[in-house]
Amino acid sequence: MSLVGKLALVTGGASGIGRATCRIFSKEGASVIVADRDPKGIKDTLDIINDKSKEKHLGVELDVTKSSSINNTLEKSLEKFSKPPSIIVNCAGITRDNFILKLSEEDFDEVINVNLKGTFLIIKTFANSIVEHGIQNGSIINISSIVGKYGNIGQSNYTASKAGVELLTKTASKEFAKLGIRVNAVFPGMIKTNMIESVPDKVKDRFRSMIPMGRFGEPEEIAEAITFLASDKSSYITGASIFVTGGF
Ligand SMILES: NC(=O)c1ccc[n+]([C@@H]2O[C@H](COP(=O)([O-])OP(=O)(O)OC[C@H]3O[C@@H](n4cnc5c(N)ncnc54)[C@H](O)[C@@H]3O)[C@@H](O)[C@H]2O)c1
């Protein structure tokens, strides 16, 4: 699944699934733009993936909810690589869990802004640049969630944002097919990252008992599916929703 010669942007690259994706992309030969709002996490990811002798990758502080920050990320990419990334992974995401009766408007808005609007803003900015530069084989991978398919108690904001990501993906795939850009979504189940650390043990046990494979996933197991969708091995796949859930 070679990505030699490719340039990839990974939002949320400072942690969890995003970091694992940066690692596998770089192992497959890609240059990676590690973009996140967490500068310390960006540095740690770069330390993991950078060959000591040369700076093949780039770290950029990014807030996906702000157009100015996204434009700055694009400018830095063009400065260093003289081209935009042809692979875009929308992995930045947050949760602010609460029951609907208690959920604040701020927490609803914040989750929609990061997970759904942030994905839209990144797609718009970077797809425009891919087209302007005449790049013919773009691949955008958006990270949804299995709970965005079925709902989950205490996550109305998160599940709605992730359901939105699926339909944003399908619409973008239809609009971009003639431009040579594929757009797909990956739906992780329960994956061992910081995101699920705050989930109470009782809830985790209940989830685990519903997973046919009987365990949570590793971030790398999501990153491998993302890498397949990023590579030319998936050249006829667009508008797809791929579940990586241990059968959940
Ligand atoms: N862990 C799971 O079980 C699971 C399941 C389904 C889907 N997901 C999705 O996978 C993606 C990655 O999550 P993870 O589990 O690796 O979590 P994580 O918390 O380890 O990583 C999320 C990253 O997103 C970054 N981020 C948050 N807001 C941002 C913003 N406004 N701008 C830029 N970066 C921002 C964080 O700094 C962090 O580095 C998310 O979209 C999440 O919703 C995770």
The ligand as a Gaussian input file, in Angstrom:
#p B3LYP/6-31G(d) Opt

LIG

0 1
 N      -11.638000       6.586000      20.229000
 C      -12.792000       6.113000      19.797000
 O      -13.347000       5.157000      20.364000
 C      -13.464000       6.728000      18.591000
 C      -14.598000       6.067000      18.097000
 C      -15.234000       6.592000      16.987000
 C      -14.749000       7.741000      16.368000
 N      -13.649000       8.360000      16.873000
 C      -13.205000       9.570000      16.176000
 O      -11.855000       9.440000      15.811000
 C      -11.256000      10.730000      15.715000
 C       -9.942000      10.730000      16.509000
 O      -10.266000      10.552000      17.887000
 P       -9.270000       9.852000      18.927000
 O       -9.991000       8.732000      19.523000
 O       -7.941000       9.637000      18.313000
 O       -9.242000      11.001000      20.033000
 P       -8.068000      11.897000      20.646000
 O       -8.728000      12.730000      21.667000
 O       -6.933000      11.027000      21.025000
 O       -7.610000      12.807000      19.403000
 C       -8.377000      13.881000      18.926000
 C       -7.436000      14.981000      18.451000
 O       -8.221000      16.043000      17.879000
 C       -7.629000      17.264000      18.261000
 N       -8.588000      18.356000      18.176000
 C       -9.709000      18.554000      18.931000
 N      -10.308000      19.696000      18.576000
 C       -9.579000      20.247000      17.576000
 C       -9.686000      21.441000      16.814000
 N      -10.685000      22.325000      17.016000
 N       -8.755000      21.689000      15.854000
 C       -7.739000      20.825000      15.660000
 N       -7.563000      19.676000      16.365000
 C       -8.471000      19.403000      17.324000
 C       -7.171000      17.021000      19.704000
 O       -6.217000      17.982000      20.120000
 C       -6.626000      15.609000      19.606000
 O       -5.252000      15.607000      19.273000
 C      -12.284000      11.720000      16.248000
 O      -12.953000      12.330000      15.173000
 C      -13.252000      10.833000      17.022000
 O      -14.531000      11.390000      17.095000
 C      -12.997000       7.883000      17.961000

